[in-house]
Amino acid sequence: MLFTTPTFVAFLAITLIFFYVLPKPARRYLLLTASLVFYMAWKAKFVLLLLTLITTDYFAALWIVHKEGKARRIALLVSLTANIGFLGYFKYTNFLRDIVGFQPVDIILPLGISFHTFQSISYVIDVYRGEQPAITSYLDYALFVSFFPQLVAGPIVRAKEFFHDYFNWGPPTAEEWQRGFAMILTGFIKKLVFADQFALAADRYFIDPRAIHGILPAWTASIAFALQIFFDFSGYTDIAIGVALLFGFHFPENFRRPYLAASITEFWHRWHMTLSGWLRDYVYISLGGNRKGKLRTYANLLMTMLIGGLWHGASWNFVIWGGYHGLVLSIERVVWGRGEHRGIIRIPLAMLTFLIATVGWVFFRAKTLNAAIYVIGQMFAGRNFGISMLSSVQVHLAVAALIVALAEEYNVILTQLAQAPAWARTIAAVLALFAIELFTATDRSIPFVYFQF
Amino acid sequence: MLWSLAAILFYFASEAAIFRTGWYEDWLEPNSTAGEVEYHMRWLKRAKRAKVPEVLIVGDSRMAEGFSALTAGAEVNGKLHFTNFGVPGSAPRVWYYMVRDADPDRNRFSTIAIAFDEYSDQDWGEDPRNRREDVNYLAGRLEIDDCFDFADSFPKTSLRPEILTQCFFKGVALRSDVQAFLSDIPDRIARAKDWRNNGGGYIEGYEGKPEELTGLTADLEKREINFPPDLKDWQTNTVRSTVLPEQVRQTGALTNYRKEWIGSIVDLYKGSNTRLVFFQIPRAPWPIPEPSTRARFIESVAAQKNILIISPDTFKDLERPEVFADGLHLNKAGREIFSKRIAERLASQ
């Protein structure tokens, strides 16, 4: 059930109506049922996998708080093994078989497994570290893992964030209702108008890069994909955050205009922030972080990003993508330390950062490693110039997006709009609805890129 | 919350004002699916009722190319007034809504003649009931209370939400048209105005395609076609598709489709004074055999009082390359002959 389909809109409307009509104690049952229905709309049988992991982690956390010493560690190990084991089986079996030369087997990747396993792992580790009390109600814990706005593609919500809202639940304020709807609308526009439009350009090239030679097609298609994946994923996240807000839950921010970052380090503080935070807290810091000398810090950065790359997908392309980012992060740490860039220097640095990120996206988008290497070759050593893959509409959209991003960065438009009179906000919402109706890029439903993870 | 609801209501109202009052239909691209339908509807509504019996000819591009209302009228000395509702790419589901709205009182036409590509209910491939373009053709015709029935007429359940959305929110069905409109507003306004005011005349004055296929031969047993020189791809491709069609699995989908939509036109005129005439057009530029699939729909309505079924052999002598422009459409000469013959036939029976 894609967020941008009429089926989901109907599902959301019905769930919201029942949520506010039912008495408060019944609402958690409704949300849990709705979440499981949402998940089962994809492939019903995989709900068993989800429930297995929920059950394992629920009891593991209880075991951790009720036992001491080795038993706690065993419970943690059981939970980690279950989560990483299922994730590994479904996601990495064929990658490993390929490495040792076996034929691939037919394995369907369960929807959202990368997200809900990470969410569960963070809960159990937090309980183990004593940073999070174990949840005693099975239904409450099941709802935390399966809550439908974040189930399939994040943001990766921490237990303390979710249960803070859950146990202190209050209805959304008028401002939150408005913000929730505004975020849903923004998400729809990002996905249907922007992401799907850039997908047309990227898909046309990446379906067979060798068919279109030249420097310009390679760069413009890669830029198109850079824009597609941003609008696609941040659009999904906006909808998820907006939907959660309508139910009275405050999800963390996941994107903060990443392409305005002046370094790759800053980029990762703005891109998929809940994953970056997760990798920092549960991988980088666990590896020692920056406490064990410079060389170890660089090695830890590289290792963390390699794991981050592998989390995205099981192929050498993702390993290289992660390694590439780890390498750039390490180089930046050597050259600039942890300093921030301010002033006019940010402009050329932001442009450079965007191009560095774009080169990385080639590995993310290309079907094979050979194709990625070919595209990189065309970008930097193509024999002819070629033609742009971006149409004039797409260029206009990219410029418009840049203007809006800059305005948002300096609180010019959106802040003023939030404080504008109600009639102005109403007109803005109506225009947004018309934008979704009339400027959706394509009639076919393009799945969100991050669904494959 | 209240303002969010107000925004949604305001949006619904604005959407209806633009797309449900007929305002936007005035500016549709003339050469578009919805535009073809809407301009035909407007010309018909604007035309004064004729003093002689009116005949509506319904069909797809083969009637748009192959039939001239002027020639037909002249052939019967103005005793009948013909209107050509031949819309390229249209199909029976589209025809039903066009006829329904063209004649709301069911008393305007003495005859409605519907062109069949073949009486046989032979399936051609994709199930016509799942043709999603129909919602685009009918963007200007479908009312709110049509939407559920219309969506239900698509057997593929995964299509229904999409069709329902496009029916409720016409802007979705007309999205490409609106985007093209906004990309060059003055040009669209000029062309839409011209087509609205003069398009009916342009269509009446149209003489047909000059191309012909003289020299074309086919050996159906060997499945070989000999083309005359210098044909274009659109000619050779369409000739192959009609002279040597691919065999597809017969599912009965076309029978059901015709029963549902041409059957609905039959139902509209039950008990009226309007006669429904079905005829089989020249099928291909070479004599092709009769399909083995029975004409089940035709058989099911043949006995009804106000229905006349013209023999399928009537125009078979026109299945020759000299009167075809490509594999599907009659050319200028074919249009002249066919228009006269169908007019004579309708006037005499």
Contacts between the chains, C-beta under 8 A, distances in Angstrom:
chain1	res1	chain2	res2	distance
A	5	B	161	6.8
A	6	B	161	4.5
A	6	B	162	7.3
A	6	B	164	6.9
A	6	B	165	4.7
A	7	B	161	5.4
A	174	B	1	5.9
A	174	B	2	7.9
A	177	B	1	4.4
A	177	B	4	5.8
A	178	B	1	7.8
A	178	B	3	6.5
A	178	B	4	5.9
A	181	B	4	4.6
A	181	B	7	7.7
A	422	B	3	4.8
A	422	B	6	8.0
A	425	B	3	6.4
A	425	B	7	7.6
A	426	B	3	5.7
A	426	B	6	5.6
A	426	B	7	4.6
A	426	B	10	6.1
A	429	B	4	7.1
A	429	B	7	3.6
A	429	B	8	7.9
A	429	B	11	7.4
A	430	B	7	5.6
A	430	B	10	5.2
A	430	B	11	4.6
A	430	B	14	6.2
A	433	B	7	7.4
A	433	B	8	7.5
A	433	B	11	4.4
A	434	B	11	7.1
A	434	B	14	7.4
A	434	B	15	7.6
A	434	B	171	7.2
A	437	B	15	7.2
A	437	B	169	5.6
A	437	B	171	4.3
A	437	B	172	5.7
A	437	B	175	7.4
A	438	B	171	5.1
A	438	B	175	5.6
A	438	B	178	4.9
A	438	B	179	7.0
A	439	B	175	7.5
A	439	B	179	6.8
A	440	B	172	7.6
A	440	B	175	6.5
A	443	B	162	7.9
A	443	B	175	7.6
